[in-house]
């Protein structure tokens, strides 16, 4: 017997999708047309799945409110751009480019400047705060700003982006 469910993709990896449903997380594959078509399922997508003998299959992607290519996500409530003013130094052009793409998708941006225990990033903070961005200064090493970041994204589907080495995983 085939059962239909609706859920959100929590994780995508090599054509397999972990879908959160009302009965728990179901590991699924994408139906053929989704694997080869122009629109592939993304983390954050709301999808319709079928369950048959314990196996899940993504049948349909429900309408998206937004989507990004990098990071490959959909239906985001807030995009957190991670930056650092030291090791590695984030180019403001990267922040501007990603923020412009998010703005085009009508997704609010939070700029998280990490490694502030090593460099307080005063100029970077001033520029983006004066431009109207929410700016959170953090340090994964000391825990500074972590609670503020949690509060800012609490209850929202947040996507993290930024250079390699700026502390996304550490935070």
N, C-alpha and C positions, 0 to 999 in steps of 0.2 A: 504494500500500500504506500502510495506517494503522499507525502505531507508537504504543504507549502507554508513557508515562514517568511517574515520580513525581518531584516536586521541590519546592523552597521558593520562594515569591514573594519576590524581593529588592526589587522596586520596582513600585508601582502608579501609573498616570497615565492618567486619562480613559478607563478601560475597557481599557487595555493593561497587560499584566503581564510583567515580566522574571522568568522562572522558571529557577532554578539546577537543572540536572539532571546526571546522570553524564556527559553528552556536552557540557556547557557551558550557557551561558545562552540560553534560547529565548524570543523575544518572542511573546506569546500574546494572544488576545482571550478574553473569557469567553463560554461558551455562553449562549444567550439566557436560560435560566431563572436563571442566575447574575447576569445584568445587571439583571433585573427582579424578582428574588425578594427575600425578606426578608433573606437571608444573602448578602452579597456577598464576594468574595475580598478579603483584606487582606494587606498586606505582612507577611511572616512565616508565612503559611499554608502548610501542606504540601498539595499538590494533585496530582491526577491530570490529565495532559494527553494529548492526542493530537497526533501530528505527521503531516501529510500534505502532500507536495510542499513541504517546507520551512516550512510554516505551522503554528503551534501554536494549540491551543484548550484552555482550561481546562475540563475536564469535571466535576470533582468536588472539593469542599473536604473534606479529611480531618479527622477529629476534632481540635478545638482543645483545648489545655490551659488557655488563657486568651485574652482579647481585650479591647481597649480601643477606645473611640470616638474619643477625643482623647488621644494620637495614635492614628490608625486603624491598629492593628497587632495581630498575634496571635502566640501561642506565645512570649511574651517570657520570658527568664530573669531579667532585672533591668531595673528602670525607673530611669533617672537623671533626677532632677529638678534642673534648673539654676535657680539663684537668684543674686541679687546684692544687696549692701547699698548700692549706689550706681548710679545711672544705667542702668537704672531700679531702684528699690528694690522688691524682691519682698515682697509681703504674706505673712506667715506663714500666713494663712488659705488661700492658694492651695496652699502646700506641704502643709498639713494635709489639704485636700480631695483632692488627687491621691494622697497617701500612703494615705489611707483607702480610696480606690478600688483602689489596688494591693494593699493588705492584704486586701481582700475577694476579690481574684483570687489571693491567695497568691503574689504576686510581690514579691520583696525590692526595697527602695528604697535607692538611693544618693543622698544630697544633695550636689550639687556646687555649692559657693559660689564663684562666679567674681568676677573684678575685685578680688581681695584685695590687689593692689598699690595700689589706690585707697582701699580701706576694708577692714580685716581682719575685719570682721563677727564680732567676739568674742562678742557676746550671741547671735546667730543660731546660731553654731557650738555654743556651750554648751548652749542649749536643746535642739537636736536630737540632739547627742551624748548628753546625759543622758537623753533619751527612748529611746535605744537604736538610733538611726540610724547608719549608716556615713556620715560626713561627710568630704568631701575639699575642701580649700581650694585654689583654683586661680587662675591669672592667665594668660589667653591672651597677654597682652602680654609677660610675662617667662618664661613656660613653667613657672612654679611649679605643682607638683601634677599636671602632665599625665601624667608617667610613672606616678604612683600611680593615676590614673584608668584609664589603659590596663591596668594590672595587675588592677585590680578588675573590669573587664569582659572581660578576655581569655578567649576561648573560649566566651563567652556571647552569646546573642542579646539585645542591649541596645537599648532604645528611649529616646530623649531627649525631654524635655518641659520647658517653662518659658516664662516671658514672652518676648515679642519683645525683642531687644536685650540679653539677659543673657549671650550669648556661646556659644550652642550650636554655631553654625557655625564660629566662630573656633577653638573647641577641637577 
